Amino acid sequence: MTAHTNALRLLPWTTPEGKPCFLSSDGGEGVLSRLADDVEAVQTSMGAEVLGGAKAVLADPQVGARELRFALARVTEVLGDVLRVAESRGARLSLPYNDEEGDEGDDPRLPAEAFG
């Protein structure tokens, strides 16, 4: 059972005024849902790249204030994006599966390779 298949999806972009955008969808198969998935993937990838750059800046004992400010500004941007992705994806997660014994077991709704 999925949580709220008709719920509003938080999109990975904002309005020009900085307000969140939402999509009312029926399962994530539409054009806008796929576009949002692609944008989320790019944002997550950019987060990893910026993290690597920030680590390099912090590891340099000769780095100046200008470089630190630039790195922190980029980290702030991608952290906001990645947190929005996490919030959106978290809202779309399935409820935990409880087996016949009432505990969380291997969820038959998932492919076998998900269990290692």
C-alpha positions in Angstrom: 0.0 0.0 0.0 1.5 3.3 -1.0 1.0 6.4 1.1 -1.2 8.9 -0.7 -1.0 8.0 -4.4 -3.1 11.1 -5.2 -1.2 13.3 -2.8 0.6 16.5 -3.9 4.2 15.9 -4.9 6.7 18.6 -3.9 8.6 19.5 -7.1 12.3 20.2 -7.2 11.9 23.8 -8.3 10.2 26.9 -6.9 8.2 29.7 -8.3 10.0 33.0 -9.3 9.0 34.2 -5.9 10.7 31.3 -4.2 7.5 29.5 -3.2 7.3 25.7 -3.5 5.7 24.0 -6.5 3.5 21.0 -6.2 2.1 18.5 -8.7 -1.1 16.6 -8.2 -0.4 13.2 -9.8 -1.8 9.7 -9.9 1.4 7.6 -9.6 4.3 9.5 -11.1 4.0 8.4 -14.7 3.3 11.7 -16.3 5.6 14.0 -18.2 6.0 16.5 -15.3 6.7 13.6 -12.9 9.4 12.3 -15.2 10.9 15.8 -15.6 10.9 16.2 -11.8 12.7 12.9 -11.4 15.3 14.0 -13.9 15.8 17.3 -12.2 16.1 15.6 -8.8 18.7 13.3 -10.2 20.7 16.3 -11.5 20.4 18.1 -8.2 21.5 15.1 -6.2 24.5 14.6 -8.5 25.4 18.3 -8.2 25.3 18.0 -4.5 27.9 15.2 -4.6 30.1 17.4 -6.9 29.8 20.4 -4.7 30.5 18.3 -1.6 33.8 17.1 -3.2 34.7 20.7 -4.0 33.9 22.0 -0.5 36.1 19.2 1.0 39.0 20.2 -1.2 38.6 23.9 -0.2 38.5 22.9 3.5 41.6 20.7 3.1 43.6 23.6 1.8 45.3 25.5 4.7 46.1 28.4 2.3 42.5 29.0 1.2 41.2 32.5 1.5 38.0 34.0 2.7 36.7 34.5 -0.8 37.1 30.8 -1.7 35.5 29.8 1.6 32.5 32.1 1.0 32.1 30.8 -2.6 32.3 27.2 -1.4 29.8 27.8 1.4 27.4 29.6 -1.0 27.4 26.6 -3.3 27.0 24.1 -0.4 24.0 26.2 0.8 22.4 26.1 -2.6 22.8 22.3 -3.2 21.9 21.5 0.4 18.5 23.3 -0.1 17.9 21.4 -3.3 18.9 18.0 -1.8 16.7 18.6 1.3 13.8 19.4 -1.0 14.4 16.2 -2.9 14.6 14.2 0.4 11.3 15.8 1.6 9.6 15.0 -1.7 10.8 11.4 -1.9 10.1 10.8 1.8 6.5 11.9 1.3 6.2 9.4 -1.5 7.6 6.4 0.3 5.4 3.3 0.9 4.2 2.5 4.3 6.2 -0.3 6.0 5.2 -3.8 5.1 4.1 -6.1 8.0 4.2 -9.8 7.3 1.7 -12.3 8.8 3.5 -12.3 12.2 3.0 -8.6 12.4 6.6 -7.6 12.1 8.5 -6.0 9.2 9.6 -8.7 6.9 10.8 -9.0 3.3 8.3 -7.0 1.4 6.9 -9.0 -1.6 6.2 -5.8 -3.4 9.9 -5.3 -3.9 12.2 -7.2 -6.3 14.1 -10.1 -4.7 17.5 -8.4 -5.4 16.4 -5.6 -3.0 17.1 -8.0 -0.1 20.7 -8.8 -1.1 
